[in-house]
Amino acid sequence: MNSEIHQKPPIAAIATPVGEGGIAVIRISGMNAISKVSEIFKGKDLSKQDSHTVHFGKIVDKKGFPVDEVLVTLFHSPKSYTGEETVEISCHGGVLVTQKVLETILATGVKAAEAGEFTQRAFLNGKLDLDQAEAVADLIHAKSLKAVDAAHQQLEGRLGEHIKQFRQQIIDATAMIELELDFIEEDVEFANKEQLQKLLEDLDTEIRSLLETYEAGRLVKDGVKTVIIGRPNAGKSTLLNTLVGSDRAIVTEIAGTTRDTIDADWSYDGLLFKLIDTAGLRKTDDVVEAEGVRRSQKAFEQADLVMYLKDLSHPFNEEERVEIAHFQKRSGDTPFILIGTKADAEADMEWRTEFDVKISAHEQQNIDTLKKLLKDRALENKHYDASSLLVTSTRHRDSLQKTLEHVQAAINGLKMNMTGDFLSIDLRAALQELGAITGEITNEDILDSIFSRFCIGK
């Protein structure tokens, strides 16, 4: 992290959701932020007040007319979120009054902040690593408790600690090799080949272990894309409504009521499921319904979890058996759950197919069992532990994967007795990839891409 704070020209933005509420917060950060606010603040002399103090007064426009009564909180550099001189103004939370206070601030020459600009300044001033800055955005956009927990872990620096440890191991290995290169003419050997190989193989194992958490991390962050498929009138829409707890999908006795995919978010035990109710799978001459079936097929191909529903009030026909076997095979590694619906009206016959669970949405029969099954199957074989660190970012996954490839290349080179200068190339490339995760090595395009995801005011 940088130790020197660079103060840029001041920026301002509303830091709380715009709308009617008790309080709204407007953040100002940058060079001379306190003196800029002092121009429009009627109360104590802010330039003489200590950091981390709160002051009551009024915001007034250039003509001296009052805009709003406010509380002003001061943060002197470097003890602020951005590291810069920062002021936070708490005003009344109405849309118009909040906007008026912001406009009054901007009239002093303060620039309107862009998306993520406060956090970008925090990163550039060494207040956060790049992975921690990304965790701020993840925390803001989190839609489940487990996503919040994963973002908190990253914000606390747990991923950064692993990356720093990996970097140090590679630096140690590189130092062993390059020290030997410096004395190559004296034929002095500093690098113990067995020790170096063990160091790199241990690193290989540790990176692999971290990478294996990505699939679980992706599901925790983005939600489990759960597709509900089956024949028309199998109870797909009824099940979606039961899980969500509202009439999200229209339910009738008419087969083919659902003509398109219907999405709904549902959380269970802290995990977000993105439920997708699909059109009933059947051949049809109806152009609209046929398009719905095509979209159902596409949703199935992109699913993280598949629920196939079979109406138990009707016996199987051979076409259904073939269809189920077809989807089970096509699902591959994607968890596939076969659910018998309308169990309260189950036909009196012996089923030759093994159901994962039989339910009745109307009677709430085995619904809790199904919910637990969904979570267990979604995370099975995903190296998930509620207390362990998860890799949730595709960018981090890609950099770790490239790091692993360079480490493996160095291991193979060592086994082939390649010279140290070739080994050093791969190790330095691995360092570059790890540095890109925490921001020790980065470029402007990457920063722009990352911080554009933020909301304005953060």
Buried (B, 14 or more C-beta within 10 A) or exposed (E): EEEEBEBBEBBBBBBBEBEEEEEBBBBBBBBBBBBBBBBBBEBBEBEEBEBEEEBEBBBBBEEEEEBBBBBBBBBBBBEBBBBBBBBBBBBBBBEEBBBBBBEBBBEBEBBBBBBBBBBBBBBBBBBBBBBBBBBBBBBEEBBBBBBBBBBBBBBEBBBBEBBBEBBEBBEEBBEBBBEBBEEEEEEEEBBEEEEBBEBBBEBBEBBBEBBBBBBBBBBBBBBBBBBBBBBBBBBBBBBBBBBBEEEBBEBEEEEBBBBEBBEBEBBBEBBBBBBBBBBBBBEBEEEEBBBBBEBBBEBBEEBBBBBBBBBBBBEBEEEBEEBBEEBEEEBEEBBBBBBBBBBBEBEEEEBEEEBBBBBBBBEEBBBEEBBEBBBEBBBEEBBBEEEBBBBBBEBBBBBBBBBBBBBBBBBEBBEEEBEBEBBBBBBBBBBBBBBBBBBBBBEEEBBEEBBEBBBBBB
